Each structure stands twice: as C-alpha cells, then as structure tokens.
Amino acid sequence: METKYLQKGSQAKIASTGQIVEVKRVSNHGFSVVRFQTGGDYMILNDRLETVEKEEMQH
C-alpha cells in the first residue's frame, strides 16, 4: 500500500484480520499509528493496511 492513500482521520482495514481501524498518524517511514475500535493506539506497517471504500448511500 502506498502512503499517499492513507490519510489522518480516515479509516483503514487491516489486511490479515479485516478489522477496521482509524488512522491517527501516517509516517513517511513506512508505518502508521492506528486506533482500534475497542481502544488502544498501535503502530502498524503501511503495507499491512488497506483503504476502506465508503459505500455510496442510495436514497
């Protein structure tokens, strides 16, 4: 995954587990700090994260 797709405040998915996390910080050194929905901030390699496509709502 390229860093340019990760943005502070956006959501990402951990590729191996499918968990959705919030991106707190993105580093130019290949890792990000993410917050799990259950709590806690952790560093994780950017290549272990996938961007989350927001589904368009139909009215």
GIJO-V258068 format. One record per residue. RES is the residue in one letter. PSI is psi in degrees with one decimal (* if undefined). BURIAL is + if it has 9 or more other ideal C-beta (glycine too) atoms within 8 Angstrom, else -. Layout:
# GIJO-V258068
RES;PSI;BURIAL
RES;PSI;BURIAL
This chain:
# GIJO-V258068
M;137.6;+
E;142.9;-
T;-32.3;+
K;-19.3;-
Y;-15.8;-
L;130.2;+
Q;143.5;-
K;132.5;-
G;-10.4;-
S;173.5;+
Q;148.9;-
A;164.5;+
K;135.0;+
I;121.6;+
A;-40.9;-
S;-28.5;-
T;-19.9;-
G;3.6;-
Q;140.7;-
I;131.0;-
V;160.6;+
E;131.7;+
V;119.5;+
K;-40.5;+
R;145.9;-
V;128.1;+
S;150.4;+
N;0.4;-
H;13.0;-
G;11.8;-
F;163.1;+
S;157.7;+
V;124.6;+
V;155.5;+
R;124.7;+
F;152.7;+
Q;-26.9;-
T;-4.2;-
G;154.3;-
G;136.9;-
D;136.1;-
Y;151.3;-
M;139.2;-
I;146.2;+
L;139.6;-
N;-32.1;+
D;-4.3;-
R;-1.9;+
L;148.8;+
E;146.9;-
T;152.8;+
V;120.1;+
E;125.7;-
K;127.9;-
E;135.9;-
E;136.8;-
M;133.8;-
Q;135.8;-
H;*;-
